[in-house]
Amino acid sequence: MKFNKKGVMWPYLMAAIIALVVVILVIMWFRTGAGKGYDIVEEKLEGLGDSDGDGVADMFDKCENTPKGVEVDSNGCSETQMEGLE
């Protein structure tokens, strides 16, 4: 690699500048609405149905017929139901 008079290697300097510009563009992209994609997924999941009303779609619910008002985990199971699965 060749150095200029000040000792800076131009390819490394240009790569650093390009990387910085890319990072700035990605940050700007996320701030202007890239998170909207997650909202679309949530809307689609809401339409799948939740027969026991625990907040977990039937497609992902490992414990069906959870009683109403009982706190469940991300699998749709209450603590007592999890004990029965173990």
PyMOL Python script that loads the backbone (N, CA, C, O; Angstrom):
from pymol import cmd

cmd.read_pdbstr("""\
ATOM      1  N   MET A   1       0.826  -1.175   0.000  1.00  0.00           N
ATOM      2  CA  MET A   1       0.000   0.000   0.000  1.00  0.00           C
ATOM      3  C   MET A   1       0.874   1.242   0.000  1.00  0.00           C
ATOM      4  O   MET A   1       1.952   1.285   0.593  1.00  0.00           O
ATOM      5  N   LYS A   2       0.367   2.235  -0.682  1.00  0.00           N
ATOM      6  CA  LYS A   2       1.142   3.464  -0.768  1.00  0.00           C
ATOM      7  C   LYS A   2       0.626   4.484   0.226  1.00  0.00           C
ATOM      8  O   LYS A   2      -0.581   4.619   0.424  1.00  0.00           O
ATOM      9  N   PHE A   3       1.517   5.177   0.828  1.00  0.00           N
ATOM     10  CA  PHE A   3       1.190   6.257   1.750  1.00  0.00           C
ATOM     11  C   PHE A   3       1.316   7.577   1.011  1.00  0.00           C
ATOM     12  O   PHE A   3       2.151   7.718   0.117  1.00  0.00           O
ATOM     13  N   ASN A   4       0.491   8.542   1.384  1.00  0.00           N
ATOM     14  CA  ASN A   4       0.713   9.871   0.834  1.00  0.00           C
ATOM     15  C   ASN A   4       1.761  10.564   1.695  1.00  0.00           C
ATOM     16  O   ASN A   4       2.386   9.929   2.544  1.00  0.00           O
ATOM     17  N   LYS A   5       1.950  11.829   1.487  1.00  0.00           N
ATOM     18  CA  LYS A   5       2.995  12.551   2.216  1.00  0.00           C
ATOM     19  C   LYS A   5       2.744  12.579   3.714  1.00  0.00           C
ATOM     20  O   LYS A   5       3.695  12.648   4.493  1.00  0.00           O
ATOM     21  N   LYS A   6       1.484  12.528   4.136  1.00  0.00           N
ATOM     22  CA  LYS A   6       1.172  12.584   5.555  1.00  0.00           C
ATOM     23  C   LYS A   6       1.100  11.196   6.197  1.00  0.00           C
ATOM     24  O   LYS A   6       0.934  11.108   7.414  1.00  0.00           O
ATOM     25  N   GLY A   7       1.215  10.137   5.446  1.00  0.00           N
ATOM     26  CA  GLY A   7       1.215   8.788   5.988  1.00  0.00           C
ATOM     27  C   GLY A   7      -0.149   8.119   6.041  1.00  0.00           C
ATOM     28  O   GLY A   7      -0.281   7.070   6.673  1.00  0.00           O
ATOM     29  N   VAL A   8      -1.159   8.677   5.407  1.00  0.00           N
ATOM     30  CA  VAL A   8      -2.499   8.097   5.430  1.00  0.00           C
ATOM     31  C   VAL A   8      -2.675   7.189   4.219  1.00  0.00           C
ATOM     32  O   VAL A   8      -2.343   7.565   3.095  1.00  0.00           O
ATOM     33  N   MET A   9      -3.190   6.014   4.453  1.00  0.00           N
ATOM     34  CA  MET A   9      -3.466   5.106   3.342  1.00  0.00           C
ATOM     35  C   MET A   9      -4.871   5.401   2.819  1.00  0.00           C
ATOM     36  O   MET A   9      -5.852   5.205   3.535  1.00  0.00           O
ATOM     37  N   TRP A  10      -4.970   5.865   1.592  1.00  0.00           N
ATOM     38  CA  TRP A  10      -6.226   6.303   1.012  1.00  0.00           C
ATOM     39  C   TRP A  10      -7.290   5.218   0.958  1.00  0.00           C
ATOM     40  O   TRP A  10      -8.449   5.533   1.231  1.00  0.00           O
ATOM     41  N   PRO A  11      -6.994   3.987   0.633  1.00  0.00           N
ATOM     42  CA  PRO A  11      -8.074   2.976   0.603  1.00  0.00           C
ATOM     43  C   PRO A  11      -8.752   2.800   1.967  1.00  0.00           C
ATOM     44  O   PRO A  11      -9.970   2.637   2.038  1.00  0.00           O
ATOM     45  N   TYR A  12      -7.971   2.832   3.041  1.00  0.00           N
ATOM     46  CA  TYR A  12      -8.549   2.694   4.379  1.00  0.00           C
ATOM     47  C   TYR A  12      -9.386   3.914   4.739  1.00  0.00           C
ATOM     48  O   TYR A  12     -10.449   3.784   5.347  1.00  0.00           O
ATOM     49  N   LEU A  13      -8.920   5.071   4.375  1.00  0.00           N
ATOM     50  CA  LEU A  13      -9.649   6.300   4.640  1.00  0.00           C
ATOM     51  C   LEU A  13     -10.978   6.314   3.886  1.00  0.00           C
ATOM     52  O   LEU A  13     -12.005   6.681   4.457  1.00  0.00           O
ATOM     53  N   MET A  14     -10.970   5.925   2.631  1.00  0.00           N
ATOM     54  CA  MET A  14     -12.193   5.901   1.833  1.00  0.00           C
ATOM     55  C   MET A  14     -13.165   4.841   2.370  1.00  0.00           C
ATOM     56  O   MET A  14     -14.372   5.080   2.412  1.00  0.00           O
ATOM     57  N   ALA A  15     -12.657   3.685   2.775  1.00  0.00           N
ATOM     58  CA  ALA A  15     -13.519   2.633   3.337  1.00  0.00           C
ATOM     59  C   ALA A  15     -14.179   3.120   4.624  1.00  0.00           C
ATOM     60  O   ALA A  15     -15.354   2.838   4.856  1.00  0.00           O
ATOM     61  N   ALA A  16     -13.448   3.839   5.456  1.00  0.00           N
ATOM     62  CA  ALA A  16     -14.009   4.364   6.699  1.00  0.00           C
ATOM     63  C   ALA A  16     -15.098   5.395   6.414  1.00  0.00           C
ATOM     64  O   ALA A  16     -16.129   5.404   7.086  1.00  0.00           O
ATOM     65  N   ILE A  17     -14.884   6.254   5.435  1.00  0.00           N
ATOM     66  CA  ILE A  17     -15.883   7.261   5.075  1.00  0.00           C
ATOM     67  C   ILE A  17     -17.141   6.600   4.530  1.00  0.00           C
ATOM     68  O   ILE A  17     -18.251   6.988   4.895  1.00  0.00           O
ATOM     69  N   ILE A  18     -16.981   5.617   3.671  1.00  0.00           N
ATOM     70  CA  ILE A  18     -18.139   4.904   3.112  1.00  0.00           C
ATOM     71  C   ILE A  18     -18.899   4.181   4.216  1.00  0.00           C
ATOM     72  O   ILE A  18     -20.129   4.203   4.231  1.00  0.00           O
ATOM     73  N   ALA A  19     -18.187   3.541   5.140  1.00  0.00           N
ATOM     74  CA  ALA A  19     -18.842   2.840   6.245  1.00  0.00           C
ATOM     75  C   ALA A  19     -19.628   3.814   7.111  1.00  0.00           C
ATOM     76  O   ALA A  19     -20.741   3.497   7.530  1.00  0.00           O
ATOM     77  N   LEU A  20     -19.096   4.952   7.378  1.00  0.00           N
ATOM     78  CA  LEU A  20     -19.770   5.967   8.174  1.00  0.00           C
ATOM     79  C   LEU A  20     -21.044   6.449   7.479  1.00  0.00           C
ATOM     80  O   LEU A  20     -22.078   6.610   8.127  1.00  0.00           O
ATOM     81  N   VAL A  21     -20.979   6.677   6.189  1.00  0.00           N
ATOM     82  CA  VAL A  21     -22.153   7.112   5.429  1.00  0.00           C
ATOM     83  C   VAL A  21     -23.231   6.029   5.454  1.00  0.00           C
ATOM     84  O   VAL A  21     -24.412   6.338   5.613  1.00  0.00           O
ATOM     85  N   VAL A  22     -22.842   4.779   5.302  1.00  0.00           N
ATOM     86  CA  VAL A  22     -23.806   3.674   5.335  1.00  0.00           C
ATOM     87  C   VAL A  22     -24.488   3.600   6.698  1.00  0.00           C
ATOM     88  O   VAL A  22     -25.706   3.437   6.770  1.00  0.00           O
ATOM     89  N   VAL A  23     -23.723   3.717   7.766  1.00  0.00           N
ATOM     90  CA  VAL A  23     -24.299   3.678   9.117  1.00  0.00           C
ATOM     91  C   VAL A  23     -25.291   4.827   9.303  1.00  0.00           C
ATOM     92  O   VAL A  23     -26.374   4.617   9.849  1.00  0.00           O
ATOM     93  N   ILE A  24     -24.950   6.006   8.871  1.00  0.00           N
ATOM     94  CA  ILE A  24     -25.853   7.156   8.990  1.00  0.00           C
ATOM     95  C   ILE A  24     -27.133   6.921   8.194  1.00  0.00           C
ATOM     96  O   ILE A  24     -28.223   7.228   8.678  1.00  0.00           O
ATOM     97  N   LEU A  25     -27.019   6.384   6.989  1.00  0.00           N
ATOM     98  CA  LEU A  25     -28.204   6.113   6.169  1.00  0.00           C
ATOM     99  C   LEU A  25     -29.099   5.055   6.813  1.00  0.00           C
ATOM    100  O   LEU A  25     -30.322   5.190   6.782  1.00  0.00           O
ATOM    101  N   VAL A  26     -28.520   4.016   7.388  1.00  0.00           N
ATOM    102  CA  VAL A  26     -29.309   2.980   8.053  1.00  0.00           C
ATOM    103  C   VAL A  26     -30.039   3.550   9.259  1.00  0.00           C
ATOM    104  O   VAL A  26     -31.211   3.240   9.473  1.00  0.00           O
ATOM    105  N   ILE A  27     -29.374   4.368  10.040  1.00  0.00           N
ATOM    106  CA  ILE A  27     -30.021   4.992  11.199  1.00  0.00           C
ATOM    107  C   ILE A  27     -31.179   5.871  10.747  1.00  0.00           C
ATOM    108  O   ILE A  27     -32.248   5.846  11.357  1.00  0.00           O
ATOM    109  N   MET A  28     -30.981   6.643   9.694  1.00  0.00           N
ATOM    110  CA  MET A  28     -32.051   7.495   9.184  1.00  0.00           C
ATOM    111  C   MET A  28     -33.225   6.661   8.675  1.00  0.00           C
ATOM    112  O   MET A  28     -34.382   7.031   8.874  1.00  0.00           O
ATOM    113  N   TRP A  29     -32.935   5.547   8.026  1.00  0.00           N
ATOM    114  CA  TRP A  29     -33.978   4.664   7.499  1.00  0.00           C
ATOM    115  C   TRP A  29     -34.825   4.100   8.632  1.00  0.00           C
ATOM    116  O   TRP A  29     -36.052   4.072   8.530  1.00  0.00           O
ATOM    117  N   PHE A  30     -34.183   3.646   9.721  1.00  0.00           N
ATOM    118  CA  PHE A  30     -34.933   3.105  10.846  1.00  0.00           C
ATOM    119  C   PHE A  30     -35.777   4.176  11.527  1.00  0.00           C
ATOM    120  O   PHE A  30     -36.886   3.893  11.981  1.00  0.00           O
ATOM    121  N   ARG A  31     -35.274   5.381  11.600  1.00  0.00           N
ATOM    122  CA  ARG A  31     -36.018   6.457  12.267  1.00  0.00           C
ATOM    123  C   ARG A  31     -37.212   6.930  11.458  1.00  0.00           C
ATOM    124  O   ARG A  31     -38.158   7.474  12.027  1.00  0.00           O
ATOM    125  N   THR A  32     -37.194   6.742  10.152  1.00  0.00           N
ATOM    126  CA  THR A  32     -38.275   7.259   9.310  1.00  0.00           C
ATOM    127  C   THR A  32     -39.372   6.251   9.055  1.00  0.00           C
ATOM    128  O   THR A  32     -40.256   6.513   8.238  1.00  0.00           O
ATOM    129  N   GLY A  33     -39.352   5.106   9.722  1.00  0.00           N
ATOM    130  CA  GLY A  33     -40.493   4.210   9.577  1.00  0.00           C
ATOM    131  C   GLY A  33     -40.164   2.790   9.210  1.00  0.00           C
ATOM    132  O   GLY A  33     -41.056   2.070   8.761  1.00  0.00           O
ATOM    133  N   ALA A  34     -38.967   2.354   9.370  1.00  0.00           N
ATOM    134  CA  ALA A  34     -38.666   0.962   9.075  1.00  0.00           C
ATOM    135  C   ALA A  34     -39.367   0.043  10.059  1.00  0.00           C
ATOM    136  O   ALA A  34     -39.600  -1.126   9.750  1.00  0.00           O
ATOM    137  N   GLY A  35     -39.710   0.550  11.245  1.00  0.00           N
ATOM    138  CA  GLY A  35     -40.397  -0.252  12.239  1.00  0.00           C
ATOM    139  C   GLY A  35     -41.832  -0.581  11.867  1.00  0.00           C
ATOM    140  O   GLY A  35     -42.471  -1.396  12.532  1.00  0.00           O
ATOM    141  N   LYS A  36     -42.344   0.035  10.823  1.00  0.00           N
ATOM    142  CA  LYS A  36     -43.709  -0.218  10.393  1.00  0.00           C
ATOM    143  C   LYS A  36     -43.898  -1.662   9.943  1.00  0.00           C
ATOM    144  O   LYS A  36     -45.019  -2.171   9.964  1.00  0.00           O
ATOM    145  N   GLY A  37     -42.845  -2.312   9.547  1.00  0.00           N
ATOM    146  CA  GLY A  37     -42.948  -3.708   9.140  1.00  0.00           C
ATOM    147  C   GLY A  37     -43.412  -4.602  10.275  1.00  0.00           C
ATOM    148  O   GLY A  37     -44.143  -5.566  10.047  1.00  0.00           O
ATOM    149  N   TYR A  38     -42.996  -4.295  11.493  1.00  0.00           N
ATOM    150  CA  TYR A  38     -43.417  -5.081  12.644  1.00  0.00           C
ATOM    151  C   TYR A  38     -44.894  -4.882  12.919  1.00  0.00           C
ATOM    152  O   TYR A  38     -45.572  -5.817  13.344  1.00  0.00           O
ATOM    153  N   ASP A  39     -45.404  -3.690  12.688  1.00  0.00           N
ATOM    154  CA  ASP A  39     -46.824  -3.432  12.888  1.00  0.00           C
ATOM    155  C   ASP A  39     -47.662  -4.281  11.946  1.00  0.00           C
ATOM    156  O   ASP A  39     -48.723  -4.775  12.326  1.00  0.00           O
ATOM    157  N   ILE A  40     -47.192  -4.449  10.730  1.00  0.00           N
ATOM    158  CA  ILE A  40     -47.910  -5.263   9.751  1.00  0.00           C
ATOM    159  C   ILE A  40     -47.975  -6.710  10.227  1.00  0.00           C
ATOM    160  O   ILE A  40     -49.015  -7.356  10.102  1.00  0.00           O
ATOM    161  N   VAL A  41     -46.877  -7.222  10.770  1.00  0.00           N
ATOM    162  CA  VAL A  41     -46.854  -8.601  11.270  1.00  0.00           C
ATOM    163  C   VAL A  41     -47.835  -8.754  12.422  1.00  0.00           C
ATOM    164  O   VAL A  41     -48.571  -9.739  12.477  1.00  0.00           O
ATOM    165  N   GLU A  42     -47.858  -7.793  13.344  1.00  0.00           N
ATOM    166  CA  GLU A  42     -48.797  -7.860  14.466  1.00  0.00           C
ATOM    167  C   GLU A  42     -50.241  -7.864  13.976  1.00  0.00           C
ATOM    168  O   GLU A  42     -51.075  -8.598  14.507  1.00  0.00           O
ATOM    169  N   GLU A  43     -50.538  -7.055  12.977  1.00  0.00           N
ATOM    170  CA  GLU A  43     -51.897  -7.018  12.438  1.00  0.00           C
ATOM    171  C   GLU A  43     -52.280  -8.368  11.846  1.00  0.00           C
ATOM    172  O   GLU A  43     -53.410  -8.824  12.023  1.00  0.00           O
ATOM    173  N   LYS A  44     -51.354  -9.006  11.149  1.00  0.00           N
ATOM    174  CA  LYS A  44     -51.629 -10.318  10.555  1.00  0.00           C
ATOM    175  C   LYS A  44     -51.854 -11.365  11.635  1.00  0.00           C
ATOM    176  O   LYS A  44     -52.740 -12.210  11.502  1.00  0.00           O
ATOM    177  N   LEU A  45     -51.055 -11.318  12.714  1.00  0.00           N
ATOM    178  CA  LEU A  45     -51.202 -12.288  13.794  1.00  0.00           C
ATOM    179  C   LEU A  45     -52.513 -12.106  14.538  1.00  0.00           C
ATOM    180  O   LEU A  45     -53.096 -13.085  15.004  1.00  0.00           O
ATOM    181  N   GLU A  46     -52.989 -10.871  14.659  1.00  0.00           N
ATOM    182  CA  GLU A  46     -54.256 -10.628  15.336  1.00  0.00           C
ATOM    183  C   GLU A  46     -55.405 -11.303  14.615  1.00  0.00           C
ATOM    184  O   GLU A  46     -56.390 -11.693  15.242  1.00  0.00           O
ATOM    185  N   GLY A  47     -55.292 -11.445  13.314  1.00  0.00           N
ATOM    186  CA  GLY A  47     -56.354 -12.053  12.535  1.00  0.00           C
ATOM    187  C   GLY A  47     -56.349 -13.569  12.555  1.00  0.00           C
ATOM    188  O   GLY A  47     -57.233 -14.181  11.955  1.00  0.00           O
ATOM    189  N   LEU A  48     -55.396 -14.199  13.217  1.00  0.00           N
ATOM    190  CA  LEU A  48     -55.320 -15.657  13.218  1.00  0.00           C
ATOM    191  C   LEU A  48     -56.351 -16.311  14.124  1.00  0.00           C
ATOM    192  O   LEU A  48     -56.727 -17.460  13.887  1.00  0.00           O
ATOM    193  N   GLY A  49     -56.806 -15.636  15.124  1.00  0.00           N
ATOM    194  CA  GLY A  49     -57.796 -16.191  16.026  1.00  0.00           C
ATOM    195  C   GLY A  49     -57.177 -16.613  17.345  1.00  0.00           C
ATOM    196  O   GLY A  49     -56.046 -17.095  17.402  1.00  0.00           O
ATOM    197  N   ASP A  50     -57.940 -16.422  18.390  1.00  0.00           N
ATOM    198  CA  ASP A  50     -57.508 -16.769  19.735  1.00  0.00           C
ATOM    199  C   ASP A  50     -58.732 -17.315  20.459  1.00  0.00           C
ATOM    200  O   ASP A  50     -59.440 -16.571  21.136  1.00  0.00           O
ATOM    201  N   SER A  51     -58.978 -18.604  20.316  1.00  0.00           N
ATOM    202  CA  SER A  51     -60.221 -19.196  20.810  1.00  0.00           C
ATOM    203  C   SER A  51     -60.370 -19.129  22.325  1.00  0.00           C
ATOM    204  O   SER A  51     -61.494 -19.035  22.819  1.00  0.00           O
ATOM    205  N   ASP A  52     -59.270 -19.176  23.078  1.00  0.00           N
ATOM    206  CA  ASP A  52     -59.400 -19.135  24.540  1.00  0.00           C
ATOM    207  C   ASP A  52     -59.209 -17.728  25.109  1.00  0.00           C
ATOM    208  O   ASP A  52     -59.356 -17.538  26.317  1.00  0.00           O
ATOM    209  N   GLY A  53     -58.888 -16.742  24.277  1.00  0.00           N
ATOM    210  CA  GLY A  53     -58.810 -15.346  24.701  1.00  0.00           C
ATOM    211  C   GLY A  53     -57.652 -15.013  25.619  1.00  0.00           C
ATOM    212  O   GLY A  53     -57.745 -14.084  26.421  1.00  0.00           O
ATOM    213  N   ASP A  54     -56.555 -15.762  25.512  1.00  0.00           N
ATOM    214  CA  ASP A  54     -55.399 -15.498  26.386  1.00  0.00           C
ATOM    215  C   ASP A  54     -54.384 -14.554  25.778  1.00  0.00           C
ATOM    216  O   ASP A  54     -53.390 -14.219  26.422  1.00  0.00           O
ATOM    217  N   GLY A  55     -54.616 -14.117  24.544  1.00  0.00           N
ATOM    218  CA  GLY A  55     -53.713 -13.180  23.898  1.00  0.00           C
ATOM    219  C   GLY A  55     -52.646 -13.831  23.034  1.00  0.00           C
ATOM    220  O   GLY A  55     -51.812 -13.139  22.450  1.00  0.00           O
ATOM    221  N   VAL A  56     -52.666 -15.157  22.950  1.00  0.00           N
ATOM    222  CA  VAL A  56     -51.721 -15.896  22.112  1.00  0.00           C
ATOM    223  C   VAL A  56     -52.524 -16.559  21.004  1.00  0.00           C
ATOM    224  O   VAL A  56     -53.487 -17.277  21.271  1.00  0.00           O
ATOM    225  N   ALA A  57     -52.123 -16.316  19.754  1.00  0.00           N
ATOM    226  CA  ALA A  57     -52.853 -16.872  18.615  1.00  0.00           C
ATOM    227  C   ALA A  57     -52.871 -18.388  18.682  1.00  0.00           C
ATOM    228  O   ALA A  57     -51.904 -19.011  19.119  1.00  0.00           O
ATOM    229  N   ASP A  58     -53.986 -18.984  18.245  1.00  0.00           N
ATOM    230  CA  ASP A  58     -54.147 -20.437  18.303  1.00  0.00           C
ATOM    231  C   ASP A  58     -52.989 -21.174  17.629  1.00  0.00           C
ATOM    232  O   ASP A  58     -52.597 -22.260  18.054  1.00  0.00           O
ATOM    233  N   MET A  59     -52.456 -20.573  16.586  1.00  0.00           N
ATOM    234  CA  MET A  59     -51.355 -21.188  15.853  1.00  0.00           C
ATOM    235  C   MET A  59     -50.131 -21.413  16.753  1.00  0.00           C
ATOM    236  O   MET A  59     -49.388 -22.375  16.560  1.00  0.00           O
ATOM    237  N   PHE A  60     -49.923 -20.528  17.732  1.00  0.00           N
ATOM    238  CA  PHE A  60     -48.753 -20.598  18.598  1.00  0.00           C
ATOM    239  C   PHE A  60     -49.089 -21.059  20.017  1.00  0.00           C
ATOM    240  O   PHE A  60     -48.189 -21.225  20.841  1.00  0.00           O
ATOM    241  N   ASP A  61     -50.360 -21.265  20.304  1.00  0.00           N
ATOM    242  CA  ASP A  61     -50.817 -21.590  21.653  1.00  0.00           C
ATOM    243  C   ASP A  61     -50.562 -23.067  21.946  1.00  0.00           C
ATOM    244  O   ASP A  61     -51.136 -23.938  21.292  1.00  0.00           O
ATOM    245  N   LYS A  62     -49.705 -23.348  22.925  1.00  0.00           N
ATOM    246  CA  LYS A  62     -49.395 -24.732  23.294  1.00  0.00           C
ATOM    247  C   LYS A  62     -50.350 -25.275  24.350  1.00  0.00           C
ATOM    248  O   LYS A  62     -50.428 -26.487  24.554  1.00  0.00           O
ATOM    249  N   CYS A  63     -51.071 -24.392  25.014  1.00  0.00           N
ATOM    250  CA  CYS A  63     -52.030 -24.793  26.045  1.00  0.00           C
ATOM    251  C   CYS A  63     -53.397 -24.229  25.671  1.00  0.00           C
ATOM    252  O   CYS A  63     -53.681 -23.055  25.906  1.00  0.00           O
ATOM    253  N   GLU A  64     -54.238 -25.075  25.087  1.00  0.00           N
ATOM    254  CA  GLU A  64     -55.569 -24.625  24.682  1.00  0.00           C
ATOM    255  C   GLU A  64     -56.490 -24.556  25.892  1.00  0.00           C
ATOM    256  O   GLU A  64     -56.235 -25.185  26.920  1.00  0.00           O
ATOM    257  N   ASN A  65     -57.537 -23.802  25.760  1.00  0.00           N
ATOM    258  CA  ASN A  65     -58.576 -23.661  26.786  1.00  0.00           C
ATOM    259  C   ASN A  65     -58.044 -23.112  28.106  1.00  0.00           C
ATOM    260  O   ASN A  65     -58.438 -23.587  29.171  1.00  0.00           O
ATOM    261  N   THR A  66     -57.174 -22.140  28.055  1.00  0.00           N
ATOM    262  CA  THR A  66     -56.709 -21.464  29.264  1.00  0.00           C
ATOM    263  C   THR A  66     -57.883 -20.676  29.840  1.00  0.00           C
ATOM    264  O   THR A  66     -58.577 -19.988  29.091  1.00  0.00           O
ATOM    265  N   PRO A  67     -58.127 -20.758  31.160  1.00  0.00           N
ATOM    266  CA  PRO A  67     -59.232 -20.007  31.763  1.00  0.00           C
ATOM    267  C   PRO A  67     -59.053 -18.504  31.555  1.00  0.00           C
ATOM    268  O   PRO A  67     -57.928 -18.005  31.534  1.00  0.00           O
ATOM    269  N   LYS A  68     -60.155 -17.795  31.402  1.00  0.00           N
ATOM    270  CA  LYS A  68     -60.097 -16.341  31.182  1.00  0.00           C
ATOM    271  C   LYS A  68     -59.560 -15.647  32.418  1.00  0.00           C
ATOM    272  O   LYS A  68     -59.857 -16.045  33.544  1.00  0.00           O
ATOM    273  N   GLY A  69     -58.767 -14.608  32.202  1.00  0.00           N
ATOM    274  CA  GLY A  69     -58.214 -13.807  33.280  1.00  0.00           C
ATOM    275  C   GLY A  69     -56.949 -14.366  33.905  1.00  0.00           C
ATOM    276  O   GLY A  69     -56.374 -13.736  34.793  1.00  0.00           O
ATOM    277  N   VAL A  70     -56.497 -15.546  33.458  1.00  0.00           N
ATOM    278  CA  VAL A  70     -55.281 -16.153  33.997  1.00  0.00           C
ATOM    279  C   VAL A  70     -54.090 -15.636  33.204  1.00  0.00           C
ATOM    280  O   VAL A  70     -54.141 -15.570  31.975  1.00  0.00           O
ATOM    281  N   GLU A  71     -53.028 -15.272  33.895  1.00  0.00           N
ATOM    282  CA  GLU A  71     -51.821 -14.776  33.235  1.00  0.00           C
ATOM    283  C   GLU A  71     -51.100 -15.938  32.558  1.00  0.00           C
ATOM    284  O   GLU A  71     -50.911 -16.996  33.157  1.00  0.00           O
ATOM    285  N   VAL A  72     -50.698 -15.731  31.302  1.00  0.00           N
ATOM    286  CA  VAL A  72     -50.027 -16.783  30.533  1.00  0.00           C
ATOM    287  C   VAL A  72     -48.671 -16.296  30.046  1.00  0.00           C
ATOM    288  O   VAL A  72     -48.405 -15.094  30.024  1.00  0.00           O
ATOM    289  N   ASP A  73     -47.809 -17.242  29.653  1.00  0.00           N
ATOM    290  CA  ASP A  73     -46.500 -16.903  29.083  1.00  0.00           C
ATOM    291  C   ASP A  73     -46.634 -16.763  27.572  1.00  0.00           C
ATOM    292  O   ASP A  73     -47.747 -16.751  27.046  1.00  0.00           O
ATOM    293  N   SER A  74     -45.515 -16.658  26.876  1.00  0.00           N
ATOM    294  CA  SER A  74     -45.543 -16.452  25.426  1.00  0.00           C
ATOM    295  C   SER A  74     -46.069 -17.669  24.672  1.00  0.00           C
ATOM    296  O   SER A  74     -46.414 -17.561  23.495  1.00  0.00           O
ATOM    297  N   ASN A  75     -46.135 -18.831  25.332  1.00  0.00           N
ATOM    298  CA  ASN A  75     -46.676 -20.042  24.709  1.00  0.00           C
ATOM    299  C   ASN A  75     -48.168 -20.196  24.962  1.00  0.00           C
ATOM    300  O   ASN A  75     -48.784 -21.128  24.445  1.00  0.00           O
ATOM    301  N   GLY A  76     -48.769 -19.289  25.757  1.00  0.00           N
ATOM    302  CA  GLY A  76     -50.182 -19.360  26.060  1.00  0.00           C
ATOM    303  C   GLY A  76     -50.490 -20.272  27.227  1.00  0.00           C
ATOM    304  O   GLY A  76     -51.634 -20.698  27.388  1.00  0.00           O
ATOM    305  N   CYS A  77     -49.493 -20.582  28.049  1.00  0.00           N
ATOM    306  CA  CYS A  77     -49.689 -21.498  29.182  1.00  0.00           C
ATOM    307  C   CYS A  77     -49.586 -20.754  30.501  1.00  0.00           C
ATOM    308  O   CYS A  77     -48.737 -19.879  30.677  1.00  0.00           O
ATOM    309  N   SER A  78     -50.473 -21.121  31.431  1.00  0.00           N
ATOM    310  CA  SER A  78     -50.371 -20.586  32.782  1.00  0.00           C
ATOM    311  C   SER A  78     -49.362 -21.420  33.571  1.00  0.00           C
ATOM    312  O   SER A  78     -48.885 -22.448  33.090  1.00  0.00           O
ATOM    313  N   GLU A  79     -49.041 -20.971  34.786  1.00  0.00           N
ATOM    314  CA  GLU A  79     -48.078 -21.718  35.593  1.00  0.00           C
ATOM    315  C   GLU A  79     -48.562 -23.128  35.898  1.00  0.00           C
ATOM    316  O   GLU A  79     -47.773 -24.073  35.868  1.00  0.00           O
ATOM    317  N   THR A  80     -49.848 -23.282  36.189  1.00  0.00           N
ATOM    318  CA  THR A  80     -50.372 -24.616  36.510  1.00  0.00           C
ATOM    319  C   THR A  80     -50.367 -25.510  35.278  1.00  0.00           C
ATOM    320  O   THR A  80     -50.121 -26.711  35.391  1.00  0.00           O
ATOM    321  N   GLN A  81     -50.632 -24.948  34.110  1.00  0.00           N
ATOM    322  CA  GLN A  81     -50.595 -25.742  32.895  1.00  0.00           C
ATOM    323  C   GLN A  81     -49.167 -26.160  32.551  1.00  0.00           C
ATOM    324  O   GLN A  81     -48.951 -27.252  32.026  1.00  0.00           O
ATOM    325  N   MET A  82     -48.198 -25.304  32.842  1.00  0.00           N
ATOM    326  CA  MET A  82     -46.790 -25.638  32.568  1.00  0.00           C
ATOM    327  C   MET A  82     -46.339 -26.799  33.443  1.00  0.00           C
ATOM    328  O   MET A  82     -45.551 -27.634  32.998  1.00  0.00           O
ATOM    329  N   GLU A  83     -46.829 -26.866  34.690  1.00  0.00           N
ATOM    330  CA  GLU A  83     -46.471 -27.980  35.569  1.00  0.00           C
ATOM    331  C   GLU A  83     -46.976 -29.293  34.993  1.00  0.00           C
ATOM    332  O   GLU A  83     -46.314 -30.324  35.115  1.00  0.00           O
ATOM    333  N   GLY A  84     -48.136 -29.260  34.371  1.00  0.00           N
ATOM    334  CA  GLY A  84     -48.685 -30.473  33.775  1.00  0.00           C
ATOM    335  C   GLY A  84     -47.936 -30.918  32.530  1.00  0.00           C
ATOM    336  O   GLY A  84     -47.960 -32.098  32.181  1.00  0.00           O
ATOM    337  N   LEU A  85     -47.268 -29.982  31.852  1.00  0.00           N
ATOM    338  CA  LEU A  85     -46.514 -30.330  30.638  1.00  0.00           C
ATOM    339  C   LEU A  85     -45.157 -30.923  30.950  1.00  0.00           C
ATOM    340  O   LEU A  85     -44.593 -31.636  30.119  1.00  0.00           O
ATOM    341  N   GLU A  86     -44.619 -30.648  32.126  1.00  0.00           N
ATOM    342  CA  GLU A  86     -43.266 -31.095  32.457  1.00  0.00           C
ATOM    343  C   GLU A  86     -43.214 -32.522  32.795  1.00  0.00           C
ATOM    344  O   GLU A  86     -42.142 -33.047  33.097  1.00  0.00           O
TER     345      GLU A  86
END
""", "prot")
cmd.dss("prot")
cmd.show_as("cartoon", "prot")
cmd.util.cbc("prot")
cmd.orient("prot")
